[in-house]
Amino acid sequence: MPVILITAMSIVILMLALSQAIMSMRNAINFSYYSQLAEESAEAGTIYTKACLDINNRSQTWTAANPLTQSSDCNGSPNTFAASTINGVNASIPIRFTVGNIGLTPSSVDISATGSATMPGASSAITGTVNRSITWQTNLVAAKSASGAYRTCGVLSGAVYCWGRNAAGQLGNGAHSAGATQPDTADPAVDSSIPVKVVREPGVLAGKNVVDMFAAAYHNCALTSEGKVYCWGYNANGQLGTGDTANRDKPVEVKGALEGKVVTSVGGSYYTSCAVAEGKIYCWGNSTYGTAGTGSSVTSITTPTLVQANVTGGLSSTYTATKLSGSGSMSYTMCAIADGKAYCWGRNRYGEVGDNSTTVRYQPRAVTATSGLLGGKTVTDITSDGDESSSTVHSCAVADSKAYCWGDNGSGVLGNNSTTDSKVPVAVNVSGVLSGKTITRIVAGQQHVCALTSEAKVACWGNGQYGRLGNNSVTTSRVPVHIYQNGQISGEQIVDIGGGTNRGCVVVTSGKSYCWGVNSTAGQIGDGTKTDRSVPTEAIFLRPENNNFIY
């Protein structure tokens, strides 16, 4: 019996010890789990702080007395979000963060956020702190800006960033809408009102330096310094040049007839893409109205194909092309510069081809090259855009430092102080802000046009609705008016302009990008809002930074 009692007591003691060990282990696991939740909550606080700094031009908008919390706006005032909304695991676990004063300088910020998580039934919370140091980048250089339908893209320091709608993967960040049937469908799950980086690492753009790009209706193509073309987005007509019609939410290389050749210019319009390779023009995508310039009216050309030359009124067999139009967001018209002359092709309902006709042109046609206002002049820039559904298609060119436009003129987009359409180029009015000025660049939007002068000034004309002209007004102007160059871009030197759809953009010497016009549909300007802008407004999220988290 004593042996049995001793054995029983030993078993009880062992079980008690084991139970205590299990309880101790369980408590340790619980503490570790809730500590992790607290730290993740604190990290959420630093991210929220960074977002508030971005949309408020890097200024602290809250105080220590009214701190940022998961239940406050950027001013520290209560909003509609409850504490449990930041916990996706168990809504019964209160998880919170608090951010008071931060260490903010013009070049950096130090954020300290405290997070907490409370075990069910516990009287006190487990806390954690995350310190985040951010050094703002000062060497990010903007080089190009282009707008398609419901989105904008920019080239900065050799990489591409896009923002706006993304149903067909047109932002290029590896996301797309699974349920959307149309590329312009809004989907909050994949759309972005702040710029997202087009996939580079890993991907076909890894290590590549992007030097140019265009944004058509729902697809984009980029040109790298090595002379290769990469496209992404909507592909129903083969406009990505991949030999099929499947959409792509990441860049893919365009090969086919371009393989082994060095591409020097890219351009596009609606559902069509084009490239200049070794002086010759290749196009692919939709050609129902001749937009591909190959002499065909087929719906889809899925790989690069030479445009048709050596036809009456068109390109010679020995032509050398240098540049393509790239603003054509919603038009069936393409234009190019070859041998210093302007050539256009496509639907031509309003004379936007510029050959004094309204006949559909299935191959490039000279824009009154030997007669009229462009006769004897050297063309240095060319653009074409418009919306086929609203009858606003037009083309423009810079020749001998002056601007000329042709096509539809319902909103005064030809800039000649009239609303009369023209099937041949007319001179843009130079009795006002462009008087005596040397024009270096010109870009067309759907219902407006903007030009850059050698004195780093920008003038726009056409339909001013939504602030398209960037002159702090929504008034239409049939003659050029200067954009508003006070405000955010005061003292900046403008080095390039971008157009497309219902917006305009400029790139300045400090490496920043500013846009204006429609922003309410998809946050296309990239300032983190959906408010239309009638003055140049910085895409503030295009300022990446170096981050360092310390738990």
C-alpha positions as CSV (number, residue, x, y, z in Angstrom):
1,M,0.0,0.0,0.0
2,P,2.8,2.6,0.9
3,V,4.3,1.9,-2.5
4,I,1.0,2.6,-4.2
5,L,0.4,5.8,-2.2
6,I,4.0,7.0,-3.0
7,T,3.5,6.2,-6.7
8,A,0.1,8.0,-6.8
9,M,1.5,11.1,-5.1
10,S,4.4,11.1,-7.5
11,I,2.0,11.0,-10.5
12,V,-0.1,13.9,-9.0
13,I,3.0,16.0,-8.4
14,L,4.2,15.3,-11.9
15,M,0.8,16.2,-13.4
16,L,0.7,19.4,-11.4
17,A,4.2,20.3,-12.6
18,L,3.3,19.4,-16.2
19,S,0.1,21.5,-15.9
20,Q,2.1,24.4,-14.5
21,A,4.6,24.1,-17.4
22,I,1.7,24.0,-19.9
23,M,0.1,27.0,-18.4
24,S,3.4,28.9,-18.3
25,M,4.0,28.0,-21.9
26,R,0.5,29.0,-22.9
27,N,0.9,32.4,-21.1
28,A,4.2,32.9,-22.9
29,I,2.7,32.1,-26.3
30,N,-0.3,34.4,-25.5
31,F,2.0,37.2,-24.4
32,S,4.1,36.8,-27.6
33,Y,1.0,36.8,-29.7
34,Y,-0.5,39.9,-28.2
35,S,2.9,41.6,-28.2
36,Q,3.1,41.0,-31.9
37,L,-0.4,42.4,-32.4
38,A,0.7,45.5,-30.4
39,E,3.8,46.0,-32.5
40,E,1.8,45.5,-35.7
41,S,-0.7,48.1,-34.5
42,A,2.2,50.5,-33.8
43,E,3.5,49.9,-37.3
44,A,0.0,50.7,-38.7
45,G,0.3,53.9,-36.8
46,T,3.6,54.9,-38.5
47,I,2.1,54.1,-41.9
48,Y,-1.0,56.2,-41.1
49,T,1.3,59.0,-40.0
50,K,3.3,58.8,-43.3
51,A,0.0,59.0,-45.3
52,C,-1.1,62.1,-43.3
53,L,2.3,63.7,-44.0
54,D,2.0,63.0,-47.7
55,I,-1.4,64.4,-48.2
56,N,-0.5,67.5,-46.1
57,N,2.7,68.4,-47.8
58,R,4.9,66.9,-45.1
59,S,3.3,69.0,-42.3
60,Q,2.2,67.7,-38.9
61,T,-1.5,68.4,-38.7
62,W,-2.2,66.9,-35.3
63,T,-1.0,67.7,-31.8
64,A,0.2,65.8,-28.7
65,A,-3.2,66.7,-27.1
66,N,-5.1,65.5,-30.1
67,P,-2.9,62.7,-31.4
68,L,-3.3,60.4,-34.4
69,T,-5.2,57.2,-33.5
70,Q,-6.9,54.5,-35.4
71,S,-10.1,56.5,-34.7
72,S,-9.0,59.9,-35.8
73,D,-8.5,61.8,-39.0
74,C,-5.2,63.5,-39.9
75,N,-6.0,66.4,-37.6
76,G,-6.5,64.2,-34.6
77,S,-10.3,64.7,-34.7
78,P,-12.6,61.7,-34.2
79,N,-13.7,59.9,-37.4
80,T,-16.1,57.1,-38.1
81,F,-13.6,54.2,-37.7
82,A,-13.8,52.0,-34.6
83,A,-10.8,50.5,-32.9
84,S,-11.6,47.0,-34.0
85,T,-11.5,47.9,-37.7
86,I,-7.7,47.5,-37.8
87,N,-7.9,43.9,-36.5
88,G,-8.6,41.4,-39.1
89,V,-8.2,38.4,-36.8
90,N,-10.7,38.8,-33.9
91,A,-12.9,41.8,-33.6
92,S,-13.2,41.2,-29.8
93,I,-9.6,42.1,-29.2
94,P,-9.2,45.8,-28.8
95,I,-6.2,47.0,-30.8
96,R,-5.1,50.6,-30.9
97,F,-2.3,53.0,-31.8
98,T,-1.3,56.5,-30.8
99,V,1.1,58.9,-32.5
100,G,1.9,62.3,-30.8
101,N,4.5,64.8,-31.8
102,I,7.1,63.7,-34.4
103,G,10.6,64.8,-35.2
104,L,10.1,66.5,-38.6
105,T,12.8,68.3,-40.7
106,P,12.7,69.3,-44.4
107,S,14.7,66.2,-45.3
108,S,13.5,63.6,-42.8
109,V,11.1,62.5,-40.1
110,D,11.3,60.3,-37.1
111,I,8.0,58.7,-36.1
112,S,7.3,57.0,-32.8
113,A,4.1,55.1,-32.5
114,T,2.7,53.2,-29.5
115,G,0.4,50.2,-30.2
116,S,-1.6,48.1,-27.8
117,A,-3.6,44.9,-27.7
118,T,-5.8,43.7,-24.8
119,M,-6.4,40.0,-24.0
120,P,-10.0,39.1,-23.5
121,G,-10.8,39.5,-19.7
122,A,-7.5,41.3,-19.0
123,S,-7.5,44.5,-17.0
124,S,-4.6,46.1,-18.8
125,A,-3.2,46.1,-22.4
126,I,0.1,44.8,-23.7
127,T,1.9,47.6,-25.5
128,G,4.6,47.9,-28.1
129,T,6.5,50.7,-29.8
130,V,7.7,51.1,-33.3
131,N,10.1,53.9,-34.4
132,R,10.2,54.7,-38.1
133,S,12.8,57.0,-39.6
134,I,12.2,58.3,-43.1
135,T,14.7,60.2,-45.3
136,W,13.0,61.9,-48.2
137,Q,14.6,61.2,-51.6
138,T,15.9,64.4,-53.3
139,N,17.3,62.8,-56.5
140,L,14.1,61.4,-58.0
141,V,14.0,62.9,-61.5
142,A,10.8,63.2,-63.5
143,A,11.3,62.7,-67.2
144,K,7.8,62.1,-68.7
145,S,4.2,62.2,-67.9
146,A,1.3,60.7,-70.0
147,S,-2.4,60.4,-69.4
148,G,-4.8,57.7,-70.6
149,A,-8.4,57.1,-69.8
150,Y,-9.0,57.4,-66.1
151,R,-5.3,57.2,-65.2
152,T,-1.9,58.9,-65.4
153,C,1.6,57.5,-65.7
154,G,5.0,59.1,-65.2
155,V,8.7,58.1,-65.8
156,L,10.9,59.0,-62.8
157,S,14.5,58.1,-62.5
158,G,14.1,55.3,-65.1
159,A,11.1,53.7,-63.5
160,V,7.4,54.0,-64.3
161,Y,4.6,54.9,-61.8
162,C,0.9,54.9,-62.7
163,W,-2.3,55.8,-60.8
164,G,-6.0,55.8,-61.4
165,R,-8.2,52.9,-62.6
166,N,-6.8,49.4,-63.0
167,A,-9.5,46.9,-64.1
168,A,-7.4,45.6,-67.0
169,G,-4.0,45.9,-65.2
170,Q,-3.2,49.2,-66.8
171,L,-1.3,50.3,-63.7
172,G,1.2,47.5,-64.3
173,N,1.6,46.6,-60.6
174,G,0.5,43.0,-60.9
175,A,-3.1,43.6,-60.0
176,H,-6.3,43.7,-62.0
177,S,-10.0,43.3,-61.4
178,A,-11.2,39.7,-61.5
179,G,-14.9,40.6,-62.1
180,A,-14.7,43.6,-64.4
181,T,-16.0,43.2,-68.0
182,Q,-14.8,46.6,-69.2
183,P,-11.3,48.1,-68.8
184,D,-12.7,51.4,-67.4
185,T,-14.7,49.7,-64.6
186,A,-14.1,51.2,-61.2
187,D,-12.8,48.7,-58.6
188,P,-11.7,50.1,-55.3
189,A,-9.8,46.8,-54.6
190,V,-7.3,47.5,-57.4
191,D,-7.7,51.2,-58.3
192,S,-5.2,53.6,-56.8
193,S,-5.4,57.4,-56.3
194,I,-1.8,57.4,-55.4
195,P,1.0,56.3,-57.8
196,V,2.1,52.7,-57.7
197,K,5.3,51.4,-59.2
198,V,5.1,49.4,-62.4
199,V,6.6,46.0,-61.7
200,R,10.4,45.9,-62.3
201,E,11.9,43.5,-59.8
202,P,11.4,40.8,-60.6
203,G,10.2,41.1,-64.2
204,V,11.1,42.0,-67.7
205,L,12.0,45.6,-66.7
206,A,14.4,44.5,-64.0
207,G,17.6,46.6,-64.4
208,K,16.1,48.5,-67.3
209,N,16.1,52.3,-67.7
210,V,12.8,53.6,-69.1
211,V,13.4,56.7,-71.2
212,D,10.0,57.3,-72.8
213,M,6.4,55.9,-72.8
214,F,2.8,56.6,-73.9
215,A,-0.6,56.0,-72.3
216,A,-3.4,55.2,-74.7
217,A,-7.0,54.4,-73.7
218,Y,-6.4,51.4,-71.4
219,H,-2.8,50.3,-72.2
220,N,0.7,51.7,-71.9
221,C,4.0,51.0,-73.6
222,A,7.5,52.0,-72.4
223,L,10.8,52.4,-74.3
224,T,14.0,51.5,-72.5
225,S,17.5,52.9,-73.1
226,E,18.5,49.7,-74.9
227,G,15.8,50.3,-77.5
228,K,13.3,47.7,-76.4
229,V,9.5,48.1,-76.0
230,Y,7.4,46.8,-73.1
231,C,3.6,47.0,-72.8
232,W,0.9,46.3,-70.3
233,G,-2.9,46.7,-69.7
234,Y,-5.9,46.0,-71.9
235,N,-5.2,43.8,-75.0
236,A,-8.5,42.9,-76.6
237,N,-7.2,44.1,-80.0
238,G,-3.6,42.9,-79.7
239,Q,-2.3,46.3,-78.7
240,L,0.3,44.8,-76.4
241,G,2.0,43.1,-79.4
242,T,2.3,39.7,-77.7
243,G,0.6,37.7,-80.5
244,D,-2.6,37.2,-78.5
245,T,-5.4,39.2,-76.9
246,A,-4.9,38.4,-73.2
247,N,-4.7,41.4,-70.8
248,R,-1.4,41.8,-68.9
249,D,-1.1,43.4,-65.4
250,K,2.7,43.5,-65.7
251,P,4.9,44.7,-68.5
252,V,5.7,42.2,-71.3
253,E,8.3,42.7,-74.0
254,V,7.1,43.4,-77.6
255,K,9.0,41.2,-80.0
256,G,8.0,39.9,-83.4
257,A,9.3,42.2,-86.2
258,L,10.9,44.5,-83.5
259,E,13.2,41.7,-82.2
260,G,16.8,42.5,-82.8
261,K,16.0,46.1,-83.8
262,V,16.7,49.3,-81.8
263,V,13.5,51.3,-81.2
264,T,13.9,55.0,-80.9
265,S,10.3,56.2,-80.5
266,V,6.9,54.9,-79.3
267,G,3.4,56.2,-79.6
268,G,-0.2,55.0,-79.5
269,S,-3.8,55.8,-79.9
270,Y,-7.0,54.2,-78.4
271,Y,-6.4,50.5,-79.0
272,T,-3.3,50.8,-81.2
273,S,0.5,50.9,-80.5
274,C,3.3,52.0,-82.8
275,A,7.1,52.2,-82.7
276,V,9.9,53.6,-84.8
277,A,12.7,51.1,-85.3
278,E,15.7,51.8,-87.4
279,G,13.8,54.7,-89.1
280,K,10.7,52.6,-90.0
281,I,7.2,52.7,-88.5
282,Y,5.7,49.5,-87.1
283,C,2.1,49.4,-85.6
284,W,-0.1,46.8,-84.0
285,G,-3.6,46.6,-82.4
286,N,-6.9,47.8,-83.7
287,S,-7.0,48.9,-87.4
288,T,-10.7,49.0,-88.0
289,Y,-10.3,52.6,-89.2
290,G,-6.8,52.3,-90.4
291,T,-5.1,53.3,-87.1
292,A,-2.3,50.7,-87.6
293,G,-1.5,52.3,-91.0
294,T,-0.8,48.9,-92.6
295,G,-3.4,49.4,-95.4
296,S,-5.8,46.9,-93.6
297,S,-9.1,47.4,-91.8
298,V,-8.8,44.3,-89.6
299,T,-9.9,44.5,-86.0
300,S,-6.7,43.0,-84.4
301,I,-3.1,43.0,-85.5
302,T,-1.4,41.2,-82.6
303,T,2.3,41.7,-83.5
304,P,4.3,44.7,-84.9
305,T,3.7,45.2,-88.6
306,L,5.2,47.7,-91.0
307,V,3.0,50.6,-92.0
308,Q,2.4,50.9,-95.7
309,A,4.7,53.2,-97.7
310,N,5.3,54.1,-101.3
311,V,1.6,55.0,-102.0
312,T,0.4,58.3,-103.6
313,G,0.4,61.1,-101.0
314,G,2.1,58.9,-98.4
315,L,5.5,57.9,-97.2
316,S,8.3,57.4,-99.7
317,S,9.9,54.0,-99.9
318,T,13.1,55.5,-98.5
319,Y,11.5,57.5,-95.6
320,T,13.2,57.9,-92.2
321,A,10.8,58.4,-89.3
322,T,11.9,60.0,-86.1
323,K,8.9,60.6,-83.8
324,L,5.3,59.4,-83.2
325,S,2.3,61.0,-81.6
326,G,1.5,59.6,-78.2
327,S,-1.4,61.4,-76.7
328,G,-4.2,59.5,-78.5
329,S,-6.3,58.3,-75.6
330,M,-9.6,57.9,-77.3
331,S,-9.0,58.6,-81.0
332,Y,-8.5,56.4,-84.1
333,T,-5.8,58.7,-85.4
334,M,-2.0,58.3,-85.4
335,C,0.6,60.8,-86.6
336,A,4.4,60.7,-87.2
337,I,7.3,62.8,-88.3
338,A,9.3,61.4,-91.2
339,D,12.0,63.3,-93.1
340,G,11.0,66.5,-91.2
341,K,7.4,66.3,-92.5
342,A,4.1,65.5,-90.8
343,Y,2.1,62.3,-91.6
344,C,-1.2,61.1,-90.2
345,W,-3.6,58.3,-90.7
346,G,-6.9,56.9,-89.4
347,R,-10.6,57.6,-89.2
348,N,-10.4,61.3,-90.3
349,R,-14.1,62.2,-89.7
350,Y,-13.2,65.8,-88.9
351,G,-10.1,66.3,-91.1
352,E,-7.7,65.3,-88.3
353,V,-5.4,63.5,-90.9
354,G,-4.8,67.0,-92.4
355,D,-4.8,66.0,-96.1
356,N,-7.8,68.2,-96.9
357,S,-10.2,65.3,-96.8
358,T,-12.5,63.4,-94.5
359,T,-11.7,60.0,-96.1
360,V,-10.5,57.1,-93.9
361,R,-6.8,56.7,-94.4
362,Y,-5.4,53.2,-94.0
363,Q,-1.8,54.2,-94.5
364,P,0.2,57.4,-93.5
365,R,-0.7,60.5,-95.5
366,A,1.3,63.7,-95.8
367,V,-0.2,66.6,-93.9
368,T,-0.4,69.1,-96.8
369,A,3.4,68.8,-96.9
370,T,4.0,70.7,-100.1
371,S,1.3,73.3,-99.8
372,G,-0.5,75.2,-97.1
373,L,1.0,76.5,-93.9
374,L,3.3,73.5,-93.3
375,G,4.8,73.7,-96.8
376,G,8.6,74.2,-96.7
377,K,8.7,74.0,-92.9
378,T,10.5,71.4,-90.7
379,V,8.2,69.7,-88.2
380,T,9.8,68.9,-84.8
381,D,6.9,67.7,-82.7
382,I,3.5,66.2,-83.4
383,T,0.4,65.1,-81.4
384,S,-3.1,63.9,-81.9
385,D,-6.0,63.1,-79.5
386,G,-9.7,63.4,-79.0
387,D,-12.8,61.4,-78.2
388,E,-14.4,59.6,-81.1
389,S,-17.7,59.4,-79.1
390,S,-17.9,63.2,-78.6
391,S,-16.5,64.3,-82.0
392,T,-13.4,66.1,-80.7
393,V,-10.6,64.5,-82.6
394,H,-7.7,66.9,-83.6
395,S,-4.0,66.9,-84.4
396,C,-1.3,69.5,-83.9
397,A,2.4,70.0,-84.8
398,V,5.3,72.3,-84.1
399,A,6.9,73.5,-87.3
400,D,9.7,76.1,-87.4
401,S,9.0,76.9,-83.7
402,K,5.3,77.7,-84.3
403,A,2.1,75.7,-83.5
404,Y,-0.4,74.5,-86.1
405,C,-3.6,72.4,-85.6
406,W,-6.3,70.7,-87.7
407,G,-9.4,68.6,-87.3
408,D,-12.4,69.2,-85.0
409,N,-12.6,72.7,-83.5
410,G,-15.9,72.6,-81.5
411,S,-14.2,73.6,-78.2
412,G,-11.7,76.0,-79.9
413,V,-8.9,73.3,-79.7
414,L,-7.3,74.6,-82.9
415,G,-6.4,77.7,-81.0
416,N,-7.2,80.1,-83.9
417,N,-10.0,82.0,-82.1
418,S,-12.8,80.2,-83.9
419,T,-14.9,77.0,-83.7
420,T,-14.7,76.1,-87.3
421,D,-13.3,72.7,-88.2
422,S,-10.3,72.5,-90.6
423,K,-9.1,69.7,-92.8
424,V,-5.7,71.4,-93.2
425,P,-3.4,73.0,-90.6
426,V,-4.3,76.4,-89.3
427,A,-1.9,78.6,-87.3
428,V,-2.5,78.8,-83.5
429,N,-3.1,82.4,-82.4
430,V,0.1,84.2,-81.7
431,S,-1.3,87.7,-81.0
432,G,-1.5,86.9,-77.2
433,V,0.6,84.9,-74.8
434,L,2.5,83.1,-77.6
435,S,3.4,86.3,-79.4
436,G,7.1,86.2,-80.4
437,K,7.6,82.9,-78.5
438,T,9.6,79.9,-79.6
439,I,7.5,76.7,-79.2
440,T,9.4,73.5,-78.4
441,R,6.7,71.0,-77.5
442,I,3.0,70.4,-78.0
443,V,0.6,67.9,-76.6
444,A,-3.1,67.3,-77.2
445,G,-5.8,66.2,-74.8
446,Q,-9.3,65.1,-75.6
447,Q,-10.7,68.6,-75.7
448,H,-7.6,70.8,-75.2
449,V,-4.0,71.4,-76.3
450,C,-1.0,72.6,-74.4
451,A,2.4,74.0,-75.7
452,L,5.7,74.6,-74.0
453,T,7.9,77.6,-75.0
454,S,11.7,78.0,-74.8
455,E,11.2,80.4,-71.9
456,A,9.8,77.5,-69.9
457,K,6.2,78.8,-70.0
458,V,3.1,76.7,-70.8
459,A,0.0,77.8,-72.6
460,C,-3.2,75.8,-73.2
461,W,-6.4,76.3,-75.1
462,G,-9.7,74.6,-75.7
463,N,-12.4,73.3,-73.4
464,G,-11.7,74.6,-69.8
465,Q,-14.2,72.4,-68.0
466,Y,-12.7,70.6,-65.0
467,G,-9.7,72.9,-65.1
468,R,-8.2,71.3,-68.2
469,L,-6.3,74.6,-69.1
470,G,-4.6,74.8,-65.7
471,N,-5.2,78.6,-65.5
472,N,-7.2,78.6,-62.3
473,S,-10.4,78.7,-64.3
474,V,-13.0,76.4,-65.8
475,T,-13.6,78.8,-68.7
476,T,-13.2,77.6,-72.3
477,S,-10.6,79.6,-74.4
478,R,-10.3,79.6,-78.1
479,V,-6.8,81.1,-77.9
480,P,-3.8,80.1,-75.8
481,V,-3.7,81.1,-72.1
482,H,-0.9,80.6,-69.6
483,I,-1.2,78.0,-67.0
484,Y,-1.1,79.2,-63.4
485,Q,2.6,79.3,-62.6
486,N,2.3,80.7,-59.1
487,G,1.2,78.4,-56.3
488,Q,3.1,75.1,-56.2
489,I,5.3,75.6,-59.2
490,S,6.2,79.2,-58.4
491,G,9.9,79.6,-59.2
492,E,10.2,76.2,-60.9
493,Q,11.5,75.9,-64.5
494,I,9.3,73.7,-66.7
495,V,11.3,71.3,-68.8
496,D,8.6,69.1,-70.4
497,I,4.8,68.7,-70.7
498,G,2.4,65.8,-70.9
499,G,-1.1,65.6,-72.2
500,G,-3.9,63.1,-72.8
501,T,-7.6,62.6,-71.9
502,N,-8.7,65.5,-69.7
503,R,-5.5,66.5,-68.0
504,G,-2.3,68.3,-68.5
505,C,1.0,67.7,-66.7
506,V,4.4,69.4,-66.4
507,V,7.8,68.2,-65.3
508,V,10.1,70.8,-63.6
509,T,13.8,71.1,-63.1
510,S,13.6,70.0,-59.4
511,G,12.4,66.6,-60.7
512,K,8.8,66.9,-59.6
513,S,5.7,66.3,-61.6
514,Y,2.5,68.5,-61.5
515,C,-0.9,67.8,-63.2
516,W,-4.2,69.5,-63.5
517,G,-7.7,68.8,-64.8
518,V,-10.1,65.9,-64.1
519,N,-9.3,64.1,-60.9
520,S,-12.8,63.2,-59.5
521,T,-13.4,60.0,-61.4
522,A,-10.3,58.0,-60.3
523,G,-7.7,60.2,-58.6
524,Q,-5.8,60.5,-61.9
525,I,-3.7,63.5,-60.7
526,G,-2.2,61.4,-57.9
527,D,-2.4,63.9,-55.0
528,G,-4.3,61.4,-52.9
529,T,-7.7,63.1,-53.5
530,K,-10.5,62.9,-56.0
531,T,-10.9,66.7,-56.4
532,D,-10.6,68.2,-59.9
533,R,-7.7,70.7,-60.1
534,S,-7.6,73.9,-62.2
535,V,-4.0,74.7,-61.3
536,P,-0.9,72.5,-61.4
537,T,-0.9,70.1,-58.4
538,E,1.9,67.9,-57.4
539,A,1.5,64.1,-57.5
540,I,3.0,64.1,-54.0
541,F,3.2,60.3,-53.7
542,L,5.8,60.3,-56.5
543,R,8.3,61.1,-53.8
544,P,9.6,57.7,-52.6
545,E,11.6,57.6,-49.4
546,N,14.1,55.4,-47.6
547,N,12.4,53.8,-44.6
548,N,13.8,52.2,-41.5
549,F,11.6,50.5,-38.9
550,I,12.9,49.9,-35.4
551,Y,10.8,47.9,-33.0
